[in-house]
Amino acid sequence: MITITNLCKIYGQGDKAVKALDNVSLEIPRGEIFGVLGQSGAGKSTLIRCVNLLELPTSGEITVGDQVITSLSGPPLRQARQRMGMIFQHFNLLKSRTVAENVAFPLEVKGLSKSARQSRVKELLELVGLESKFEAYPAQLSGGQKQRVGIARALAGSPDVLLSDEATSALDPQTTYAILELLRDLNRRMGLTILLITHEMSVVRQICSSVAILEAGQIVEQGRVNELALRPDSRLSQALFPRIRNPQLHPGATLATIIFAGDSANEPVFTTLVRKFELDVNILGGSIETIGEQRIGQLQAELIGSQIEEALAYIRKLGLRVEVTR
Ligand SMILES: Nc1ncnc2c1ncn2[C@@H]1O[C@H](COP(=O)(O)OP(=O)(O)OP(=O)(O)O)[C@@H](O)[C@H]1O
């Protein structure tokens, strides 16, 4: 759906030049919720603003659908932009307009008749669960409600793609959860492709199917979230499951990290290690997270006994991953 190839963006010139994006390439399939995760200054806003050409790339190519949008200008560019909706951290609502008038705004620009606008606005506000707030002004809404208006407005032109620029960063955790669930629901019901940028791992964990990690303008890792979470060497896995560094081990102990996924998270592994292989198991740390709809967990444990190799083989036979560190 969206293909970004060798995208570079340099702000300023000479010794004041800042390379905000350095050769970024991404492939975002249709219907995907794709997260770009990065810290402040990594280049996330620049990337999303290049995708809808609010910012002009210095070099590289962006294709949306079958159109190379980086080579468009004038009316074709405006039409391509209309196929992308965008939501913002601070909602960007017009304060002097009611909820319904805010949502109607892009439809007015498009030239829809008053009655067509009214029925579309009704449909959109029902879609985001705000049918009771037609006549309210933004100042009378909570943050979560404002973002629902933002989402309804972004969807007004029936876009194929929704761009989300830190859309939940100004919201409390519960409201964030509800807004992300709404995005997931829209993605499923409408087949909407969502490109979201965030600095929050929890956002990626809750709704993204794929992720790219951006650092100083470069993609340092990308892939399916559940696959990266299962790879102990991935940055995503290390951020989701922080390890205890250099734990004090008993003499002769083996330090193992056991990675559980899906049904294997329900296996009574440690009981078996103790009973069947007569190991002493000392759990040092770990956690189980729900990633999308899958439970994935990592446990760091110290194993002591004479049947370590047999026990590790048993764990692997169950389909679990195990990494021996020491
Ligand atoms: N208009 C601009 N002119 C000059 N430099 C800019 C401009 N916009 C961004 N930059 C620089 O480009 C780099 C990337 O900025 P960008 O806003 O894309 O990062 P970000 O990951 O979105 O950060 P944040 O999460 O803090 O918004 C930063 O070093 C920033 O200072």
The ligand as an SDF file (V2000), in Angstrom:
LIG
                    3D

 31 33  0  0  0  0  0  0  0  0999 V2000
   11.6000   22.5580   10.2010 N   0  0  0  0  0  0  0  0  0  0  0  0
   12.7410   22.1080   10.6870 C   0  0  0  0  0  0  0  0  0  0  0  0
   13.8960   22.7850   10.5010 N   0  0  0  0  0  0  0  0  0  0  0  0
   15.0800   22.3190   10.9670 C   0  0  0  0  0  0  0  0  0  0  0  0
   15.2170   21.1570   11.6340 N   0  0  0  0  0  0  0  0  0  0  0  0
   14.1110   20.4450   11.8660 C   0  0  0  0  0  0  0  0  0  0  0  0
   12.8200   20.8730   11.4140 C   0  0  0  0  0  0  0  0  0  0  0  0
   11.9080   19.9480   11.7910 N   0  0  0  0  0  0  0  0  0  0  0  0
   12.5950   18.9830   12.4550 C   0  0  0  0  0  0  0  0  0  0  0  0
   13.9140   19.2720   12.4920 N   0  0  0  0  0  0  0  0  0  0  0  0
   14.9700   18.4330   13.0860 C   0  0  0  0  0  0  0  0  0  0  0  0
   14.9040   17.1380   12.4960 O   0  0  0  0  0  0  0  0  0  0  0  0
   15.1280   16.1300   13.4620 C   0  0  0  0  0  0  0  0  0  0  0  0
   13.9200   15.1860   13.4940 C   0  0  0  0  0  0  0  0  0  0  0  0
   12.7900   15.9230   13.9850 O   0  0  0  0  0  0  0  0  0  0  0  0
   11.3290   15.2810   14.0790 P   0  0  0  0  0  0  0  0  0  0  0  0
   10.4170   16.3560   14.5910 O   0  0  0  0  0  0  0  0  0  0  0  0
   10.9960   14.6350   12.8000 O   0  0  0  0  0  0  0  0  0  0  0  0
   11.5560   14.1670   15.2010 O   0  0  0  0  0  0  0  0  0  0  0  0
   10.4870   13.3780   16.0640 P   0  0  0  0  0  0  0  0  0  0  0  0
   10.9940   11.9800   16.1700 O   0  0  0  0  0  0  0  0  0  0  0  0
    9.1380   13.5740   15.5130 O   0  0  0  0  0  0  0  0  0  0  0  0
   10.5920   14.1080   17.4710 O   0  0  0  0  0  0  0  0  0  0  0  0
    9.4180   14.4730   18.5220 P   0  0  0  0  0  0  0  0  0  0  0  0
    8.8850   13.1540   19.0110 O   0  0  0  0  0  0  0  0  0  0  0  0
   10.1550   15.2350   19.5950 O   0  0  0  0  0  0  0  0  0  0  0  0
    8.4100   15.2850   17.7860 O   0  0  0  0  0  0  0  0  0  0  0  0
   15.3930   16.8470   14.7790 C   0  0  0  0  0  0  0  0  0  0  0  0
   16.7890   16.9520   14.9400 O   0  0  0  0  0  0  0  0  0  0  0  0
   14.7680   18.2130   14.5780 C   0  0  0  0  0  0  0  0  0  0  0  0
   15.4210   19.1810   15.3540 O   0  0  0  0  0  0  0  0  0  0  0  0
  1  2  1  0
  2  3  1  0
  2  7  2  0
  3  4  2  0
  4  5  1  0
  5  6  2  0
  6  7  1  0
  6 10  1  0
  7  8  1  0
  8  9  2  0
  9 10  1  0
 10 11  1  0
 11 12  1  0
 11 30  1  0
 12 13  1  0
 13 14  1  0
 13 28  1  0
 14 15  1  0
 15 16  1  0
 16 17  2  0
 16 18  1  0
 16 19  1  0
 19 20  1  0
 20 21  2  0
 20 22  1  0
 20 23  1  0
 23 24  1  0
 24 25  2  0
 24 26  1  0
 24 27  1  0
 28 29  1  0
 28 30  1  0
 30 31  1  0
M  END
$$$$
